[in-house]
Amino acid sequence: MGSRGYLTEKEKEFLSSHRVARMATVDKHGSPLVLPICYVYNGRYIYTPLDKKPKRVSVKELKRVKNILENPNVSVVVDEYSEDWNKLGYIIILGTAGLLESGKEYEDSLRLLCKKYPQYVEMKLPELNLPVIRITPLRFISWGRI
């Protein structure tokens, strides 16, 4: 198991090749929320969009958004499970999160997300003008087959 501020090439490949992760946020009272996310890693940041899948509240009222605005500390887990436990592995990313709503980085993140997930092209994600969560990794922890 390694804990450091950078990823090895093998860890970068693991992180880039996986399609789903879990992101944990915490509100100002310390109550956690963990949810699955689609994401892309550009070598510096992790981006996960707020999209048009059905939601009960506005984007700014989503619990994950409110939590990030109250407490920017987040954790992301990307893992691999197998019945053959010799093939298990994970990367935990500890970092801080914020919202991107415009600008070149925002546009680049949408382009990368659409490249990784054809569903976002079909959804016309860049035209929705919805925020993207940017996670700045501070530490990586890896274990297993990675």
C-alpha positions as a printed Julia matrix, in Angstrom:
146×3 Matrix{Float64}:
   0.0     0.0     0.0
   1.35    3.4    -0.94
   0.35    6.85    0.27
   1.85    9.79   -1.6
   1.17   12.96   -3.52
   1.66   11.43   -6.98
   0.56    8.42   -9.03
   2.76    5.81  -10.69
   2.14    5.13  -14.39
   0.31    1.91  -13.49
  -1.92    3.8   -11.05
  -2.66    6.48  -13.68
  -3.75    3.73  -16.08
  -5.96    2.15  -13.38
  -7.57    5.5   -12.58
  -8.07    6.45  -16.24
  -9.44    3.08  -17.34
 -12.18    2.73  -14.74
 -15.65    4.06  -15.51
 -17.12    4.7   -12.07
 -15.91    5.81   -8.66
 -17.43    6.71   -5.32
 -17.12   10.24   -3.96
 -17.56   11.09   -0.3
 -18.45   14.58    0.89
 -19.16   15.83    4.38
 -21.43   18.63    5.49
 -20.61   21.27    8.09
 -21.98   18.99   10.83
 -19.77   16.06    9.82
 -22.54   14.0     8.21
 -21.1    12.03    5.26
 -22.59   11.37    1.85
 -21.13    8.79   -0.55
 -22.38    8.45   -4.11
 -21.24    6.88   -7.38
 -19.78    9.24   -9.96
 -18.66    9.23  -13.56
 -15.36   11.03  -13.77
 -12.32   11.84  -15.85
  -8.75   12.39  -14.68
  -6.6    14.76  -16.75
  -3.33   14.1   -14.92
  -3.89   16.95  -12.49
  -7.58   17.12  -11.56
 -10.57   14.8   -11.39
 -13.74   16.16  -12.97
 -17.27   14.91  -12.4
 -20.25   16.66  -13.96
 -23.64   17.6   -12.7
 -25.85   16.44  -15.52
 -29.51   16.31  -16.5
 -30.35   12.92  -15.05
 -33.59   13.32  -13.07
 -33.13   15.13   -9.76
 -35.64   16.23   -7.14
 -34.01   19.61   -6.48
 -32.06   22.21   -8.44
 -28.36   21.55   -9.06
 -27.26   24.08   -6.43
 -29.51   22.36   -3.87
 -28.01   18.91   -4.41
 -26.57   17.58   -1.15
 -23.13   16.92   -2.68
 -22.95   20.52   -3.97
 -24.08   21.99   -0.66
 -21.55   19.79    1.16
 -18.69   20.91   -1.1
 -19.63   24.55   -0.62
 -19.71   24.04    3.18
 -16.68   21.74    3.42
 -14.46   21.26    0.35
 -12.72   18.12    1.67
 -13.61   15.04   -0.36
 -12.48   11.48   -0.87
 -12.84    9.43   -4.06
 -12.45    5.65   -4.27
 -11.83    3.8    -7.53
 -11.78    0.06   -6.98
 -11.62   -3.3    -8.69
 -13.45   -6.29   -7.24
 -13.0    -9.9    -8.24
 -13.98  -13.23   -6.72
 -10.27  -13.98   -7.12
  -9.05  -11.84   -4.24
  -5.54  -11.76   -5.74
  -7.0    -9.33   -8.29
  -8.44   -6.81   -5.82
  -7.22   -3.24   -5.88
  -8.13    0.35   -5.19
  -6.98    3.93   -5.26
  -8.26    6.41   -2.71
  -7.91   10.08   -3.61
  -8.02   12.6    -0.77
  -8.47   16.17   -1.92
 -10.52   19.31   -2.1
 -13.4    20.09   -4.42
 -14.96   23.15   -5.97
 -17.32   24.02   -8.8
 -16.4    25.1   -12.31
 -19.1    26.98  -14.17
 -17.33   28.69  -17.07
 -13.99   29.3   -18.74
 -11.43   27.25  -20.63
 -10.89   24.66  -17.89
 -14.67   24.16  -17.64
 -14.94   23.66  -21.41
 -11.92   21.32  -21.45
 -13.42   19.22  -18.64
 -16.68   18.84  -20.58
 -14.77   17.82  -23.71
 -12.84   15.15  -21.75
 -16.01   13.85  -20.1
 -17.75   13.58  -23.48
 -14.74   11.75  -24.91
 -14.86    9.16  -22.12
 -18.65    8.79  -21.91
 -20.68    8.76  -25.16
 -23.81    9.18  -23.02
 -22.72   12.76  -22.28
 -22.51   13.46  -26.02
 -26.06   12.14  -26.44
 -27.15   14.22  -23.43
 -25.48   17.3   -24.99
 -23.68   17.94  -21.7
 -21.74   21.0   -22.95
 -25.01   22.73  -23.87
 -26.61   22.24  -20.45
 -24.51   24.95  -18.75
 -24.37   22.91  -15.54
 -21.42   23.03  -13.11
 -18.6    20.5   -13.06
 -17.05   19.42   -9.79
 -13.25   19.76   -9.89
 -11.35   17.66   -7.37
  -7.78   18.65   -6.58
  -5.97   15.54   -5.34
  -3.75   16.11   -2.32
  -2.88   12.5    -1.56
  -3.27    9.1    -3.21
  -3.49    5.78   -1.39
  -3.31    2.59   -3.41
  -3.51   -1.08   -2.57
  -3.7    -4.42   -4.31
  -3.14   -5.36   -7.92
  -2.27   -1.82   -8.91
